Amino acid sequence: MHSEPSPRDIIVGRGWGHTSADTMDKVDPRNLQEGAMVMARLLLRLANQEERIAEHTPLEDIVKHLEETGMRKTLEKEKKWHPHIVR
């Protein structure tokens, strides 16, 4: 989903996306409807697919990867590092 930038947004910068001004009043209803339709088709296809989408990755492997790539530090700074809490 995206918004169509105004001419001013093109000159000034990135527009509303991913800012505190990125609120529902800026959503184009047709764009939202089209996005919902695409997502519904995707979910139906995935739900009816016989083979697995991917193999399960053990939590230990994910944690190890995040530590090796330096993402653990970033996630800790953002207070998002809590790998052992089940969501």
N, C-alpha and C positions, 0 to 999 in steps of 0.2 A: 504494500500500500504506500502511496506517495501523494504528495500534493503538487499541483501545477504551480510553478513559481511565477510571481508577477514580474513585470519588467524591472521594477525596483529591486526585487530580491536577486535577480541575475547580476545587477550592477553592484549591489551592496555585499552580497555573500551568499551563504548557504540557505538562508530562509529560516523557517520555523523548526525544521526537523531536528529532533533530539536536543531541544532546548526547553527551558521552563515555559516557553510560550507554545509548545507543541501540545495543543489541547483539542478536544473533540469538536469544537466549533469550526475547526479548520478542515475537517474531514469532508471530502466530497462523497455524498451518499451513493452515487453511481460507482465510484471507485471502491467504496466499502462493500457494496453488493457484489461486484465482480470478484473482489478478493475472497469474499465468503464462499462464492460459488466454486472458485478454483480450489479452495481449501477443503470444501465438502467432497469434491471429486477425488482429491488426493486421499482423504481419510477413508472414503469408501474403497478405493483401490487397495490401500494398505490393509484394511480390515478383511478384505476378501482374498488377499494374496496367500497362497498355500505355503510357499517357502518363506523362511525367515529373512527378515530385512538385513540383519547383521548378527554376528555372534556377540554374546554377552562379554563385556570386558570387566574383569574383576576389579573391585575398588582399589586394591593394592596397586594394580598396574596403572590405573588412572592417577593415583596419588604420586607414584614414582615418576610418571611422565610430566606432571605439573611441576614437580620439584626439579627434574632435570632441565626443563625448559625455562626455569626461572619464574614461572607463573605463580608459584606459591607466594613469593614475596609480594607480588602485585596484589594478589587476592587478600593477603593478610592486611596490607595497607588500606584496602577498600573495605575491610571488615567482612569479607565474603569467604574466608577460609574456614570451613567447617566440614571437612570431608566425611566425618564419621556420624553426622546427623542425617538420619534417613528422612527424605522428603516425600 
